[in-house]
Amino acid sequence: MNAIRSPRHMSVELLDAATILGFVEDEEAFTRWVMTRFAALDTNHDGFLSYGEMVEELKTLSAFDQTHMDPDPDEVARTLGSMFKQFDHDCNGVVDFEEFKEETKNIVLAMANGFGFLPLHVVLHEESFLFKAVEIERKANSTANPEVVAP
């Protein structure tokens, strides 16, 4: 996997479904990444994520943040509320770690399904789960093939 680095902590990586699935199947690495993400979102450190704590994260999962259109604020609110409910499995108004982990896993697996078996070059932020998946795969490949040096 060749990477093109930029000064903004982004890189271009070659990804396919196997890379993403490998990350999810590495239970320890995946849980550690989810735990780090959960802790970063839990700004009041109460062990739960409120809608307010998750709203920016939900926007990154929606198309609203990735278009140049000016979406209807009511539509955005409905969509983000619906997305929050997907995470809040027990409908108690907050998301605990297990709910967050399970729904994150569902999202990641859906992305893997969308990638399919053909590799794609994707621009990734170095803190994203997809970048972490690439790192895990690189580490596994370098362990299996010590003569191959990762960039």
Contact map, one row per residue, 1 for C-alpha under 8 A:
1110000000001100000000000000000000000000000000000000000000000000000000000000000000000000000000000000000000000000000000000000000000000000010000000000011
1111000000011100000000000000000000000000000000000000000000000000000000000000000000000000000000000000000000000000000000000000000000000000000000000000001
1111100000111100000000000000000000000000000000000000000000000000000000000000000000000000000000000000000000000000000000000000000000000000000000000000001
0111110000111000000000000000000000000000000000000000000000000000000000000000000000000000000000000000000000000000000000000000000000000000000000000000000
0011111011110000000000000000000000000000000000000000000000000000000000000000000000000000000000000000000000000000000000000000000000000000000000000000000
0001111111100000000000000000000000000000000000000000000000000000000000000000000000000000000000000000000000000000000000000000000000000000000000000000000
0000111111000000000000000000000000000000000000000000000000000000000000000000000000000000000000000000000000000000000000000000000000000000000000000000000
0000011111000000000000000000000000000000000000000000000000000000000000000000000000000000000000000000000000000000000000000000000000000000000000000000000
0000111111100000000000000000000000000000000000000000000000000000000000000000000000000000000000000000000000000000000000000000110000000000000000000000000
0000111111110000000000000000000000000000000000000000000000000000000000000000000000000000000000000000000000000000000000000011110000000000000000000000000
0011110011111000000000000000000000000000000000000000000000000000000000000000000000000000000000000000000000000000000000000011110000000000000000000000000
0111100001111100000000000000000000000000000000000000000000000000000000000000000000000000000000000000000000000000000000001111000000000000000000000000000
1111000000111110000000000000000000000000000000000000000000000000000000000000000000000000000000000000000000000000000000011111000000100100000000000000000
1110000000011111000000000000000000000000000000000000000000000000000000000000000000000000000000000000000000000000000000111100000000000000000000000000000
0000000000001111101100000000000000000000000000000000000000000000000000000000000000000000000000000000000000000000001000111100000000000100000000000000000
0000000000000111111100000000000000000000000000000000000000000000000000000000000000000000000000000000000000000001001111110000000000000000000000000000000
0000000000000011111110000000000000000000000000000000000000000000000000000000000000000000000000000000000000000011111111100000000000000000000000000000000
0000000000000001111111000000000000000000000000000000000000000000000000000000000000000000000000000000000000000001000010000000000000000000000000000000000
0000000000000011111111100000000000000000000000000000000000000000000000000000000000000000000000000000000000000000000000000000000000001100100000000000000
0000000000000011111111110000000000000000000000000000000000000000000000000000000000000000000000000000000000011001000000000000000001001100000000000000000
0000000000000000111111111000000000000000000000000000000000000000000000000000000000000000000000000000000000001001000000000000000000000000000000000000000
0000000000000000011111111100000000000000000000000000000000000000000000000000000000000000000000000000000000000000000000000000000000001001100000000000000
0000000000000000001111111110110000000000000000000000000000000000000000000000000000000000000000000000000000000000000000000000000000011001100000000000000
0000000000000000000111111110010000000000000000000000000000000000000000000000000000000000000000000000000010011000000000000000000000000000000000000000000
0000000000000000000011111110010000000000000000000000000000000000000000000000000000000000000000000000000000000000000000000000000000000000000000000000000
0000000000000000000001111111110000000000000000000000000000000000000000000000000000000000000000000000000000000000000000000000000000000000000000000000000
0000000000000000000000111111111000000000000000000000000000000000000000000000000000000000000000000000000000000000000000000000000000000000000000000000000
0000000000000000000000000111111100000000000000000000000000000000000000000000000000000000000000000000000000000000000000000000000000000000000000000000000
0000000000000000000000100111111110000000000000000000000000000000000000000000000000000000000000000000000000000000000000000000000000000001000000000000000
0000000000000000000000111111111111000000000000000000000000000000000000000000000000000000000000000000000000000000000000000000000000000000000000000000000
0000000000000000000000000011111111100000000000000000000000000000000000000000000000000000000000000000100000000000000000000000000000000000000000000000000
0000000000000000000000000001111111110000000000000000000000000000000000000000000000000000000000000000000000000000000000000000000000000000000000000000000
0000000000000000000000000000111111111000000000000000000000000000000000000000000000000000000000000000000000000000000000000000000010000000000000000000000
0000000000000000000000000000011111111100000000000000000000000000000000000000000000000000000000000001100100000000000000000000000000000000000000000000000
0000000000000000000000000000001111111110000000000000000000000000000000000000000000000000000000001000000000000000000000000000000000000000000000000000000
0000000000000000000000000000000111111111000000000000000000000000000000000000000000000000000000000000000000000000000000000000000000000000000000000000000
0000000000000000000000000000000011111111100000000000000000000000000000000000000000000000000000000000000000000000000000000000000000000000000000000000000
0000000000000000000000000000000001111111110000001000000000000000000000000000000000000000000000001001000000000000000000000000000000000000000000000000000
0000000000000000000000000000000000111111111010000000000000000000000000000000000000000000000000000000000000000000000000000000000000000000000000000000000
0000000000000000000000000000000000011111111000000000000000000000000000000000000000000000000000000000000000000000000000000000000000000000000000000000000
0000000000000000000000000000000000001111111000001000110000000000000000000000000000000000000000000000000000000000000000000000000000000000000000000000000
0000000000000000000000000000000000000111111111111000100000000000000000000000000000000000000000000000000000000000000000000000000000000000000000000000000
0000000000000000000000000000000000000011111110000000100000000000000000000000000000000000000000000000000000000000000000000000000000000000000000000000000
0000000000000000000000000000000000000000011111000000000000000000000000000000000000000000000000000000000000000000000000000000000000000000000000000000000
0000000000000000000000000000000000000010011111110000000000000000000000000000000000000000000000000000000000000000000000000000000000000000000000000000000
0000000000000000000000000000000000000000010111110000000000000000000000000000000000000000000000000000000000000000000000000000000000000000000000000000000
0000000000000000000000000000000000000000010011111000000000000000000000000000000000000000000000011000000000000000000000000000000000000000000000000000000
0000000000000000000000000000000000000000010011111100000000000000000000000000000000000000000001111000000000000000000000000000000000000000000000000000000
0000000000000000000000000000000000000100110000111111110000000000000000000000000000000000000001110000000000000000000000000000000000000000000000000000000
0000000000000000000000000000000000000000000000011111110000000000000000000000000000000000000011100000000000000000000000000000000000000000000000000000000
0000000000000000000000000000000000000000000000001111111000000000000000000000000010010000000011000000000000000000000000000000000000000000000000000000000
0000000000000000000000000000000000000000000000001111111000000000000000000000000000000000000000000000000000000000000000000000000000000000000000000000000
0000000000000000000000000000000000000000111000001111111100000000000000000000000000000000000000000000000000000000000000000000000000000000000000000000000
0000000000000000000000000000000000000000100000001111111111000000000000000000000000010000000000000000000000000000000000000000000000000000000000000000000
0000000000000000000000000000000000000000000000000011111111100000000000000000000100000000000000000000000000000000000000000000000000000000000000000000000
0000000000000000000000000000000000000000000000000000111111110000000000000000000000000000000000000000000000000000000000000000000000000000000000000000000
0000000000000000000000000000000000000000000000000000011111111000000000000000000000000000000000000000000000000000000000000000000000000000000000000000000
0000000000000000000000000000000000000000000000000000011111111100000000000000000100110000000000000000000000000000000000000000000000000000000000000000000
0000000000000000000000000000000000000000000000000000001111111111100000000000000100000000000000000000000000000000000000000000000000000000000000000000000
0000000000000000000000000000000000000000000000000000000111111110110000000000000000000000000000000000000000000000000000000000000000000000000000000000000
0000000000000000000000000000000000000000000000000000000011111110000000000000000000000000000000000000000000000000000000000000000000000000000000000000000
0000000000000000000000000000000000000000000000000000000001111111110000000000000000000000000000000000000000000000000000000000000000000000000000000000000
0000000000000000000000000000000000000000000000000000000000111111111000000000000000000000000000000000000000000000000000000000000000000000000000000000000
0000000000000000000000000000000000000000000000000000000000100111111010100001000000000000000000000000000000000000000000000000000000000000000000000000000
0000000000000000000000000000000000000000000000000000000000110111111000000000000000000000000000000000000000000000000000000000000000000000000000000000000
0000000000000000000000000000000000000000000000000000000000010111111100000000000000000000000000000000000000000000000000000000000000000000000000000000000
0000000000000000000000000000000000000000000000000000000000000011111110000000000000000000000000000000000000000000000000000000000000000000000000000000000
0000000000000000000000000000000000000000000000000000000000000000011111000000000000000000000000000000000000000000000000000000000000000000000000000000000
0000000000000000000000000000000000000000000000000000000000000001001111100000000000000000000000000000000000000000000000000000000000000000000000000000000
0000000000000000000000000000000000000000000000000000000000000000000111110000000000000000000000000000000000000000000000000000000000000000000000000000000
0000000000000000000000000000000000000000000000000000000000000001000011111011000000000000000000000000000000000000000000000000000000000000000000000000000
0000000000000000000000000000000000000000000000000000000000000000000001111111000000000000000000000000000000000000000000000000000000000000000000000000000
0000000000000000000000000000000000000000000000000000000000000000000000111111100000000000000000000000000000000000000000000000000000000000000000000000000
0000000000000000000000000000000000000000000000000000000000000000000000011111110000000000000000000000000000000000000000000000000000000000000000000000000
0000000000000000000000000000000000000000000000000000000000000000000000111111111000000000000000000000000000000000000000000000000000000000000000000000000
0000000000000000000000000000000000000000000000000000000000000001000000111111111100000000000000000000000000000000000000000000000000000000000000000000000
0000000000000000000000000000000000000000000000000000000000000000000000001111111110000000000000000000000000000000000000000000000000000000000000000000000
0000000000000000000000000000000000000000000000000000000000000000000000000111111111000000000000000000000000000000000000000000000000000000000000000000000
0000000000000000000000000000000000000000000000000000000000000000000000000011111111100000000000000000000000000000000000000000000000000000000000000000000
0000000000000000000000000000000000000000000000000000001001100000000000000001111111110000000000000000000000000000000000000000000000000000000000000000000
0000000000000000000000000000000000000000000000000010000000000000000000000000111111111000000000000000000000000000000000000000000000000000000000000000000
0000000000000000000000000000000000000000000000000000000000000000000000000000011111111100000000000000000000000000000000000000000000000000000000000000000
0000000000000000000000000000000000000000000000000000000001000000000000000000001111111110000000000000000000000000000000000000000000000000000000000000000
0000000000000000000000000000000000000000000000000010010001000000000000000000000111111111000000000000000000000000000000000000000000000000000000000000000
0000000000000000000000000000000000000000000000000000000000000000000000000000000011111111101000000000000000000000000000000000000000000000000000000000000
0000000000000000000000000000000000000000000000000000000000000000000000000000000001111111100000000000001000000000000000000000000000000000000000000000000
0000000000000000000000000000000000000000000000000000000000000000000000000000000000111111100000100011001000000000000000000000000000000000000000000000000
0000000000000000000000000000000000000000000000000000000000000000000000000000000000011111111111110010000000000000000000000000000000000000000000000000000
0000000000000000000000000000000000000000000000000000000000000000000000000000000000001111111000100010000000000000000000000000000000000000000000000000000
0000000000000000000000000000000000000000000000000000000000000000000000000000000000000001111100000000000000000000000000000000000000000000000000000000000
0000000000000000000000000000000000000000000000000000000000000000000000000000000000001001111111000000000000000000000000000000000000000000000000000000000
0000000000000000000000000000000000000000000000000000000000000000000000000000000000000001011111100000000000000000000000000000000000000000000000000000000
0000000000000000000000000000000000000000000000000110000000000000000000000000000000000001001111100000000000000000000000000000000000000000000000000000000
0000000000000000000000000000000000000000000000011110000000000000000000000000000000000001001111110000000000000000000000000000000000000000000000000000000
0000000000000000000000000000000000000000000000011100000000000000000000000000000000000011100111111011000000000000000000000000000000000000000000000000000
0000000000000000000000000000000000000000000000111000000000000000000000000000000000000001000001111111000000000000000000000000000000000000000000000000000
0000000000000000000000000000000000100100000000110000000000000000000000000000000000000000000000111111100000000000000000000000000000000000000000000000000
0000000000000000000000000000000000000000000000000000000000000000000000000000000000000000000000011111110000000000000000000000000000000000000000000000000
0000000000000000000000000000000000000000000000000000000000000000000000000000000000000011100000111111111000000000000000000000000000000000000000000000000
0000000000000000000000000000000001000100000000000000000000000000000000000000000000000010000000111111111100000000000000000000000000000000000000000000000
0000000000000000000000000000001001000000000000000000000000000000000000000000000000000000000000001111111110000000000000000000000000000000000000000000000
0000000000000000000000000000000000000000000000000000000000000000000000000000000000000000000000000111111111000000000000000000000000000000000000000000000
0000000000000000000000000000000000000000000000000000000000000000000000000000000000000110000000000011111111100000000000000000000000000000000000000000000
0000000000000000000000000000000001000000000000000000000000000000000000000000000000000000000000000001111111110000000000000000000000000000000000000000000
0000000000000000000000010000000000000000000000000000000000000000000000000000000000000000000000000000111111111000000000000000000000000000000000000000000
0000000000000000000000000000000000000000000000000000000000000000000000000000000000000000000000000000011111111100000000000000000000000000000000000000000
0000000000000000000000000000000000000000000000000000000000000000000000000000000000000000000000000000001111111110000000000000000000000000000000000000000
0000000000000000000100010000000000000000000000000000000000000000000000000000000000000000000000000000000111111111000000000000000000000000000000000000000
0000000000000000000110010000000000000000000000000000000000000000000000000000000000000000000000000000000011111111100000000000000000000000000000000000000
0000000000000000000000000000000000000000000000000000000000000000000000000000000000000000000000000000000001111111110000000000000000000000000000000000000
0000000000000000100000000000000000000000000000000000000000000000000000000000000000000000000000000000000000111111111000000000000000000000000000000000000
0000000000000001110110000000000000000000000000000000000000000000000000000000000000000000000000000000000000011111111100000000000000000000000000000000000
0000000000000000100000000000000000000000000000000000000000000000000000000000000000000000000000000000000000001111111100000000000000000000000000000000000
0000000000000000100000000000000000000000000000000000000000000000000000000000000000000000000000000000000000000111111100000000000000000000000000000000000
0000000000000011100000000000000000000000000000000000000000000000000000000000000000000000000000000000000000000011111111110000000000000000000000000000000
0000000000000001100000000000000000000000000000000000000000000000000000000000000000000000000000000000000000000001111111100000000000000000000000000000000
0000000000000001110000000000000000000000000000000000000000000000000000000000000000000000000000000000000000000000001111100000000000000000000000000000000
0000000000000001100000000000000000000000000000000000000000000000000000000000000000000000000000000000000000000000001111110000000000000000000000000000000
0000000000000111100000000000000000000000000000000000000000000000000000000000000000000000000000000000000000000000001111111000000000000000000000000000000
0000000000001111000000000000000000000000000000000000000000000000000000000000000000000000000000000000000000000000001001111100000000000000000000000000000
0000000000011110000000000000000000000000000000000000000000000000000000000000000000000000000000000000000000000000000000111110000000000000000000000000000
0000000000011110000000000000000000000000000000000000000000000000000000000000000000000000000000000000000000000000000000011111000000000000000000000000000
0000000001111000000000000000000000000000000000000000000000000000000000000000000000000000000000000000000000000000000000001111100000000000000000000000000
0000000001111000000000000000000000000000000000000000000000000000000000000000000000000000000000000000000000000000000000000111110101100000000000000000000
0000000011100000000000000000000000000000000000000000000000000000000000000000000000000000000000000000000000000000000000000011111100100000000000000000000
0000000011100000000000000000000000000000000000000000000000000000000000000000000000000000000000000000000000000000000000000001111100110000000000000000000
0000000000000000000000000000000000000000000000000000000000000000000000000000000000000000000000000000000000000000000000000000111110110000000000000000000
0000000000000000000000000000000000000000000000000000000000000000000000000000000000000000000000000000000000000000000000000001111111110000000000000000000
0000000000000000000000000000000010000000000000000000000000000000000000000000000000000000000000000000000000000000000000000000001111111000000000000000000
0000000000000000000100000000000000000000000000000000000000000000000000000000000000000000000000000000000000000000000000000001000111111100000000000000000
0000000000001000000000000000000000000000000000000000000000000000000000000000000000000000000000000000000000000000000000000001111111111110000000000000000
0000000000000000000000100000000000000000000000000000000000000000000000000000000000000000000000000000000000000000000000000000011111111111000000000000000
0000000000000000001101100000000000000000000000000000000000000000000000000000000000000000000000000000000000000000000000000000000011111111100000000000000
0000000000001010001100000000000000000000000000000000000000000000000000000000000000000000000000000000000000000000000000000000000001111111110000000000000
0000000000000000000000000000000000000000000000000000000000000000000000000000000000000000000000000000000000000000000000000000000000111111111000000000000
0000000000000000000001100000100000000000000000000000000000000000000000000000000000000000000000000000000000000000000000000000000000011111111100000000000
0000000000000000001001100000000000000000000000000000000000000000000000000000000000000000000000000000000000000000000000000000000000001111111110000000000
1000000000000000000000000000000000000000000000000000000000000000000000000000000000000000000000000000000000000000000000000000000000000111111111000000010
0000000000000000000000000000000000000000000000000000000000000000000000000000000000000000000000000000000000000000000000000000000000000011111111100000000
0000000000000000000000000000000000000000000000000000000000000000000000000000000000000000000000000000000000000000000000000000000000000001111111110000000
0000000000000000000000000000000000000000000000000000000000000000000000000000000000000000000000000000000000000000000000000000000000000000111111111101000
0000000000000000000000000000000000000000000000000000000000000000000000000000000000000000000000000000000000000000000000000000000000000000011111111111110
0000000000000000000000000000000000000000000000000000000000000000000000000000000000000000000000000000000000000000000000000000000000000000001111111100000
0000000000000000000000000000000000000000000000000000000000000000000000000000000000000000000000000000000000000000000000000000000000000000000111111100000
0000000000000000000000000000000000000000000000000000000000000000000000000000000000000000000000000000000000000000000000000000000000000000000011111111000
0000000000000000000000000000000000000000000000000000000000000000000000000000000000000000000000000000000000000000000000000000000000000000000011111111100
0000000000000000000000000000000000000000000000000000000000000000000000000000000000000000000000000000000000000000000000000000000000000000000001001111100
0000000000000000000000000000000000000000000000000000000000000000000000000000000000000000000000000000000000000000000000000000000000000000000011001111110
0000000000000000000000000000000000000000000000000000000000000000000000000000000000000000000000000000000000000000000000000000000000000000000001000111111
1000000000000000000000000000000000000000000000000000000000000000000000000000000000000000000000000000000000000000000000000000000000000000010001000001111
1110000000000000000000000000000000000000000000000000000000000000000000000000000000000000000000000000000000000000000000000000000000000000000000000000111
